Amino acid sequence: MSTEHVSKDPLHGVTLEMIVTRLAASYGWEELGNYIRINCFISNPSVQSSLKFLRKTPWARTKVENFYKYSLRHKKLKNSE
């Protein structure tokens, strides 16, 4: 009998890079910057610069993770399982 624990957390096993990449592919940088008003999505956006900022800015990372979960619930992401 298997007693594997299956996480119900939609962020389980998903890296920050995967989140940013999926959001950018689904919304585009301009629209993403309109939804989440942080400079890394507005001024010269790229996955790498966004990751650098989000990794050292907990409040911004939380906003991005919450928007990702919202997008999953409302099936607004491309390439999501």
Short mmCIF file of the C-alpha atoms (twelve columns), coordinates in Angstrom:
data_MODEL
# 
_entry.id   MODEL 
# 
loop_
_atom_site.group_PDB 
_atom_site.id 
_atom_site.type_symbol 
_atom_site.label_atom_id 
_atom_site.label_alt_id 
_atom_site.label_comp_id 
_atom_site.label_asym_id 
_atom_site.label_seq_id 
_atom_site.Cartn_x 
_atom_site.Cartn_y 
_atom_site.Cartn_z 
_atom_site.pdbx_PDB_model_num 
ATOM 1  C CA . MET A 1  0.000  0.000  0.000   1 
ATOM 2  C CA . SER A 2  1.461  3.345  -1.077  1 
ATOM 3  C CA . THR A 3  1.390  6.236  1.350   1 
ATOM 4  C CA . GLU A 4  2.776  8.884  -0.994  1 
ATOM 5  C CA . HIS A 5  1.921  12.424 0.007   1 
ATOM 6  C CA . VAL A 6  0.599  14.484 -2.887  1 
ATOM 7  C CA . SER A 7  0.920  18.207 -2.295  1 
ATOM 8  C CA . LYS A 8  -2.100 20.372 -2.977  1 
ATOM 9  C CA . ASP A 9  0.125  23.446 -3.174  1 
ATOM 10 C CA . PRO A 10 0.069  24.665 -6.806  1 
ATOM 11 C CA . LEU A 11 3.625  25.980 -6.340  1 
ATOM 12 C CA . HIS A 12 5.009  22.588 -5.270  1 
ATOM 13 C CA . GLY A 13 7.768  21.586 -7.691  1 
ATOM 14 C CA . VAL A 14 7.497  24.828 -9.674  1 
ATOM 15 C CA . THR A 15 10.557 27.067 -9.775  1 
ATOM 16 C CA . LEU A 16 10.414 30.839 -9.802  1 
ATOM 17 C CA . GLU A 17 11.944 30.735 -13.284 1 
ATOM 18 C CA . MET A 18 9.095  28.505 -14.498 1 
ATOM 19 C CA . ILE A 19 6.554  30.910 -13.008 1 
ATOM 20 C CA . VAL A 20 8.062  34.011 -14.622 1 
ATOM 21 C CA . THR A 21 8.539  32.254 -17.965 1 
ATOM 22 C CA . ARG A 22 4.947  30.961 -18.053 1 
ATOM 23 C CA . LEU A 23 3.475  34.305 -17.029 1 
ATOM 24 C CA . ALA A 24 5.532  36.180 -19.639 1 
ATOM 25 C CA . ALA A 25 4.554  33.681 -22.354 1 
ATOM 26 C CA . SER A 26 0.879  33.839 -21.450 1 
ATOM 27 C CA . TYR A 27 0.437  37.554 -20.849 1 
ATOM 28 C CA . GLY A 28 3.427  39.258 -22.453 1 
ATOM 29 C CA . TRP A 29 5.622  41.676 -20.508 1 
ATOM 30 C CA . GLU A 30 3.427  44.731 -21.061 1 
ATOM 31 C CA . GLU A 31 0.220  43.083 -19.842 1 
ATOM 32 C CA . LEU A 32 2.092  41.407 -16.980 1 
ATOM 33 C CA . GLY A 33 3.424  44.819 -15.954 1 
ATOM 34 C CA . ASN A 34 -0.133 46.156 -15.954 1 
ATOM 35 C CA . TYR A 35 -1.325 43.356 -13.638 1 
ATOM 36 C CA . ILE A 36 1.712  43.378 -11.355 1 
ATOM 37 C CA . ARG A 37 3.061  46.922 -11.065 1 
ATOM 38 C CA . ILE A 38 6.734  46.213 -10.408 1 
ATOM 39 C CA . ASN A 39 9.579  47.668 -12.441 1 
ATOM 40 C CA . CYS A 40 11.164 44.349 -13.376 1 
ATOM 41 C CA . PHE A 41 8.090  43.736 -15.601 1 
ATOM 42 C CA . ILE A 42 7.813  47.303 -16.880 1 
ATOM 43 C CA . SER A 43 11.292 48.713 -17.502 1 
ATOM 44 C CA . ASN A 44 13.477 46.592 -19.810 1 
ATOM 45 C CA . PRO A 45 11.912 43.273 -18.731 1 
ATOM 46 C CA . SER A 46 13.600 39.899 -19.097 1 
ATOM 47 C CA . VAL A 47 13.354 36.598 -17.281 1 
ATOM 48 C CA . GLN A 48 16.869 36.936 -15.828 1 
ATOM 49 C CA . SER A 49 16.462 40.511 -14.550 1 
ATOM 50 C CA . SER A 50 13.066 39.650 -13.092 1 
ATOM 51 C CA . LEU A 51 14.469 36.603 -11.299 1 
ATOM 52 C CA . LYS A 52 17.317 38.650 -9.840  1 
ATOM 53 C CA . PHE A 53 14.864 41.209 -8.431  1 
ATOM 54 C CA . LEU A 54 12.235 38.709 -7.240  1 
ATOM 55 C CA . ARG A 55 14.767 36.523 -5.415  1 
ATOM 56 C CA . LYS A 56 15.815 39.411 -3.198  1 
ATOM 57 C CA . THR A 57 12.397 41.091 -2.809  1 
ATOM 58 C CA . PRO A 58 9.965  38.881 -0.853  1 
ATOM 59 C CA . TRP A 59 6.894  41.132 -1.208  1 
ATOM 60 C CA . ALA A 60 7.273  41.214 -5.009  1 
ATOM 61 C CA . ARG A 61 7.824  37.450 -5.198  1 
ATOM 62 C CA . THR A 62 4.639  36.918 -3.178  1 
ATOM 63 C CA . LYS A 63 2.690  39.106 -5.620  1 
ATOM 64 C CA . VAL A 64 4.016  37.119 -8.574  1 
ATOM 65 C CA . GLU A 65 3.297  33.741 -6.922  1 
ATOM 66 C CA . ASN A 66 -0.243 34.828 -6.014  1 
ATOM 67 C CA . PHE A 67 -0.877 36.041 -9.560  1 
ATOM 68 C CA . TYR A 68 0.456  32.729 -10.891 1 
ATOM 69 C CA . LYS A 69 -1.948 30.790 -8.643  1 
ATOM 70 C CA . TYR A 70 -4.806 33.067 -9.766  1 
ATOM 71 C CA . SER A 71 -3.861 32.411 -13.403 1 
ATOM 72 C CA . LEU A 72 -3.817 28.640 -12.806 1 
ATOM 73 C CA . ARG A 73 -7.273 28.731 -11.196 1 
ATOM 74 C CA . HIS A 74 -8.674 30.715 -14.101 1 
ATOM 75 C CA . LYS A 75 -6.811 28.664 -16.731 1 
ATOM 76 C CA . LYS A 76 -5.060 31.695 -18.205 1 
ATOM 77 C CA . LEU A 77 -1.605 30.135 -18.607 1 
ATOM 78 C CA . LYS A 78 -0.085 28.667 -21.737 1 
ATOM 79 C CA . ASN A 79 1.885  25.433 -21.278 1 
ATOM 80 C CA . SER A 80 0.336  24.644 -17.895 1 
ATOM 81 C CA . GLU A 81 -0.570 21.121 -16.932 1 
# 
